[in-house]
Every structure is written in structure tokens, then in C-alpha cells.
Amino acid sequence: MQAAADKKVLLEVEHLKQYFPVKTDSLFKPKAYVQAVDDISFKLYEGETLSIVGESGCGKSTTGRAILRLDEPTDGKVYYSGTDILGLNKKEMRKLRGDLQVIFQDPFASLNPRQTVKQILNEAMAIQDVVEKSKRMDRMLELLGYVGLPPEALQRYPHEFSGGQRQRIGIARALAVNPKLIICDEAVSALDVSVQAQVLNLLKKLQKQFGLTFLFISHDLSVVRHISDRVMVMYLGKVVEIADKKDLFDSPLHPYTKALLSSIPVPDPVIKRERILLKGDVPSPINPPSGCRFHTRCPFATEKCKVEEPVIRELGTNHFVSCHYAEEMM
């Protein structure tokens, strides 16, 4: 992998926040907010795959939705090729959506059951006006070829396909508008393991073929290890570690990352991995802990961790971590 300095930054997120108000009896103002994403920053380089991992509820999917403005962020900046996405009006944002696409977790729910594959693909191209009407049929057949589906699939409805085939339709729909960045939100988690491998290999092939950039959201560390260039670990709305894939899996620095990696099953009954079991439950994002948010479950926490929030900093080449005692873990 190239050094970050040699790459073009395609997406830059600065101090992104996404708070959701909690319903109350007040007519004017909610009393509390779910701090789903709280002040996170990172860069995504052109042509790479950056994966976001963490427990359910850590803010992975919310981050993806906020970047695409499917949910309007509470605060922060999102720059795509130098343009502040959050400053665009609806018309400007719609025009930009051709560059920014998403593949959702559930391919059945994300496809219109009343439309054929032909209508689904044609609608995407018509809205973005990327292909002349007379050439759309050829383009649709081309897209089906890219994702490994036969031409007759155009006349069929989503319910007539298997889960893996439906996800291939979702991929074809994303490709239909010639995107540069695709956010894969748990794109293979609803599929069987054998089908997961096929779809992952397809994504890697398409990335190489079209120069795509992926933000890959997943809770499956084995999948992340297969597809990623870099990995970003989140806990309770915060980024705790970002590193190249090899560095993160071989030399994790944050205690939470170490615990996550220890949970990966080893496909050998002879080899036994020492499992790091975290105490307690994940705190509420409505009232997160002071200081380091992980201190309530961290075996190395001190008084400093309880009162002072750690700043994410670089330790080693392109390896960033948010922990007061990360040097001692090296």
C-alpha cells in the first residue's frame, strides 16, 4: 500500500457529530440526545478501502448515513474532493449523489419489490442522466455482465432472486451512475458465508476495474481483514484507533481493539487464542462516561482515564490511537 502522503484525499471528515433527540413530554426542547457519532475525524484516500468496525451501536452505520446526508449531521464538515458536502443545497447535493453511492445491508428491503431489474437500473440512470435513453439497454446488459447475472434477469422482480443475487443487483444499481465512492453498509452480513466470499471478491474486482473507493462498514473482522487497506475502530461514537490493516491486526494499540481481535475464531482446533473478556455492558450513548468512554470496561483504566478524554494521536507510521497509555501497549 502506498504511503498516505502519495495519495489523493477523496473524502475528509472533520469533527462529525450526529445526535438524535430523545422524545420527551416537552413541547419545545428534548431533554437528552443519543450521541450516536461524537466528534470524529478521518481521511479516505482515492482507490482504497477503509473499513469501520466496532460493536453494534458504536456509530458505524450512522457515520455512513451522515456522510451521505441520509441523516443530516448535527455538526462537523464532510469534504468530498475539496467540496463541503454539508454546505450544498438539495439541487447541488442531488447532482453529487452520482459520485456517492451506497450498498445497503438488506438487499431485499433496499430494492423496490414492484419494479423489475430493468426498471430499477433505468430509474437510477434516468435520475442522474448519465446515459442517453437510446443507450440504456446496452448499459444495463453491460452492468449485469459486470456483476455476473444473465440478461434475462432484467425482466424479473427482486423476490425471484436469491439473497446473493439481490445484492448483485444492488451493486449493479450503484455502478449504474458511475460512482467514485461507494459506502458498503454491512453489505455481506445478511448473506451465507460462501456467498459472502463471492460478493467480496466481486467488489474487489470491480474496485480494481473502475478505480472505486470503498468505505466498508462491518462487524465481521474476518471480512474486514480480507477486503481492507486500512481499518478504523469505533467505540460508543468515538474513533479509538486507525491503522493500516496489517499494523492493526498484528500490533493493535488500544485495549478495545485488542479485545475485538481476540474474539476472531481460529479455524484450527489445535490453536487456542487467549480471549480478552470485557467486563460490564456498553454504556448508554445518551449519557456516556466522562473522560475516556472505554474506561468503564478497560482493564488498564486509571483515575486519569475517568476524568480526561484522550486525544487521538499518531504512534508509528499512519497508526493513530486514542489512549493515554498506548505507548505502554506497544
N, C-alpha and C positions, 0 to 999 in steps of 0.2 A: 504493500500500500504506500502511495506517495505521502510525503510529509505534508501536513496541513498547509504549510506556507506556500506550497507549489500548486494548490488547488484554488479554484474559484468558489467563493461562498455563494450558494444558491439561495439559502434561507437562513436568516438570522433572527433569533427570538431574544428579546431583551425584557427582563423583569415582567414576564407574563403572569397575570393573575386572572383566575376565574372563580368568582364567588357566586354561590346561589343562595338567594334569600330563603330563610325558613319561614313557613307560614305561621302567622300569629293572629291573635284576635285584633291587633291594632289595625286601624283603617289607614294609617299614614306611613308607618315605617316598620319593617321587620326588626325583631329584637336580636336576631342572630343570623349568621351566614355559614353555609358549608364552604369551607376553604378548600375547594377541590384541587386547585392549582395555585400555588402561592409563591410568586416572585422567582420564576425560573428563567434561566438564560442558557442558550446553546447555539451552535452553528451547524448547519448541514451543508456539506460540500457537494459540488456537482458530480454526478456519476457514482456516488457512494450509497451504501445502505447503513443508516443509523437506526439501531433498534432501541426501543424504550421498554424496559422490563420493570417488574415490581408486583407486589401483591394486589389482589382485587381491591379497588377503591383508592389506589395510590395516586390516580390522576392521569394515567397513561392515555386513555381514550379521550378524556376531556381536553388534554393538551392538543390532540389531533383535531378535534372539533373546533377548538378555539382558533387554531391556526387557519382553518378553512372558513372561519366565521359562520359555521353552522350554529354555534352559540357565540353571541357577541362577548368578547373578553371584557372583564371588569377594568383592567388596566394593563399597560405594557405596550411594547412595539413588536411588530412582526414585519420584517423586511424580506421581500421576495425580489431577487435581482436588483436590490437597492431601492425598491419601491415600498413604502409603508402601506401594507395591505389595509390596516385598520383605519387609514385616512381616506380610503376610496369610498365614493358613493355607490349606490346599488348598480347603476349602469356600468360604471367602471369595474366594479367587482365581478359582475356577470361576464364581462369580456375577458377578465383574467382567469376565470374558472376553467377555461380550456387548458391552461397550463397546470392547474392544480386539480388533481382528481383523487378519488378515494375508492378503496375496495373494502366493503363492509364485512363484518363477521358472519352474518347470516345471509347467504346468497338468495334464499327463498324470500325473505322479508324485504330485501333491497331491490327485487325485480317486480315490475308490475304484472300481477297474475292475469290481467285482462289483455295484455299485449303479447304478440308473438315476438320472437327474437328479432325478426326483421323490423318490426315497429320500434322495439327498444333501441336498437342500434341507429335506426334512421332518425329517431327523435333527438338523440344526442348530437348527431351531425347537423341536424336542422337548426337546433337551438344555437349552436356555436358557429354555424355557417362555415364549416371547414372544408366541405366538399360540395361541388356542384351537384344539383339534383340528378342530372343525367348520369353521373359517375358513381352515385352512392351504392348501387347494387354491386358493382365491381369491388368497391371498397369494403362492403360488408362481407363478401365472399373471401376477400383477402384477410380480413380480421379473423374470420372463422378458421382459416388456414393457420394463422399465427398461433391460435390457442388450441388447435387440434380437434376441431369439431367439423362434421361433414356439411356440405352445402345445404342439404335438406333440413338442417336444424333451423334455418330461417323461418320455416312455416310452422314451427312447433311452439308451444307455450311452456313457461318455466316449470310447471308441475309435471311435464313429461320427461324431465331430465333428472339424473341423479344429483346428489349434492356437489360432487366434484365437477360435474358438467355445468351446473348452475354457476359455480364460482368462476369457471372459464368464460361463461357469458358475461359475468360481471367484469372480468379482466378485459374482455373484448370491448365492452362499453366504455371502460376507462381509456383504452387505447384509441377509440374512435375519434377523439378530439385532439389527438397529437399532443399529449401532455408532456411536461418536463419533470414534474414531481408527482409521485403517487403516494398517498398515505394508506398503508395497509393496516387496517384496524382489526387485529385478531383474524386475519384473512384466511387462516387454515385451521383455526381451533375447533370449528364445527365439523371437520372432515375426519374420516378414518385415517389411521396412520399411513397406510400405503398410498392413499390419495393425497395426503399432505405432502409426501415426498415428491409426487408428480407435479403438484402445483408449485411447490418451492423451486423445483428445477426449471419449470416453465417461467417463473418470474425472473430467475437468474439469466435465463436465455434471452428473454425479452429485454432485460436491462442492458445486456451487452449489445443486442441488436439495435436498439433505439436510443442508447445513451441515457436511460432513465435514472432518476434519483428516487430512492425509496426512504420513507420514514416508516419503519416497520414496528408496529405495536404488538407485543405478545407477552404472555406469562410463561410460555414454554421455553425454557433455557436451552434445550436441545435444538429446537428450531432456530432460535436466535444464533446459536453457535454456528449453524450451518450456513445461514444467509448473510450475516452481518459483516460490515467492515469495522464499525465502532458500536459501542453499547453504552446507553445511558440508563442508570439505575435510579428509580424514583421511590420515595417513601413518604406517605402522608402529604402529598402535594409538593414535595421538595425534591430537587436533584441531589443525590448523595454521592454519585460517582459517575464519571465519563472517561472512557478509555478505549484504545484500540482493542478489538476483540481478543487477540492473543494475550495482551497485557492483563486485561480484566479477568480472563478465565485462569491464567497462570499465576497472576500476582495481585489478587484483589486487596484493596487497602481499607475499605470501610467494613466495619463489623457486620452491617446488614448484608452487604454484597457477599461476604464470606458465608453467612448463614444461607443465603439463597443458593449459592453454588454447591453447598454441601448437600442440598436436597435433590440434586440431579441423580437419577438412578444410574447405577453402573451395570452395563449389560454383561456381567461376568459374576457368577455365583461365588467364585473363589475370592475375588477382591471385595474388601469391605471398606467403605468410606466412613470416616468419623462424622457423624451428623451433629450439626450445631443446632440445638433446640432453643428457640427464643421463648423467654418467659412472658406470660401475660398475653393480652389481646392488643390489636391495633387501636390506639386511642381514637376518640371521636374527632373528625375534621371540623366539627362545629366549635369545639373547644380544645384545640391541640395543645400539647405540653409546651411550657416555656423552654427557652434555651434550645438545645438540640432535640428535635422531635422524636428521635430514636432512643433518648436516654432512658425512658421507662422500660425498655426491653433489652438494652445493651448491657452485656456482662462486664464491660470496661468503664461504665459511666462513673464520673466523679461529680463533686459539687459544682465544678466549673461547667460541666455539660448541662446541668439543670438550670443555670441562670444565663449563660452566654451562648448565643447561637453561633455555630461555626460558619466561617466564610469559605466558600468553595475556592480551592487554590490548586495550582499545578505542582505536582510532585512527580518528576520524571517527564519524559517527552510525551506531550499530549495526554497525560494522565492526570485528571482533575478529581479531587475528593473533598468532601465536606465533613471533616472530622478533626477535633482538636489534637488527637493523638495518633494521626495517620502515620507520622514518621516512625513511631514505635512499632507499627504493624508491618513495616517494610522488611 
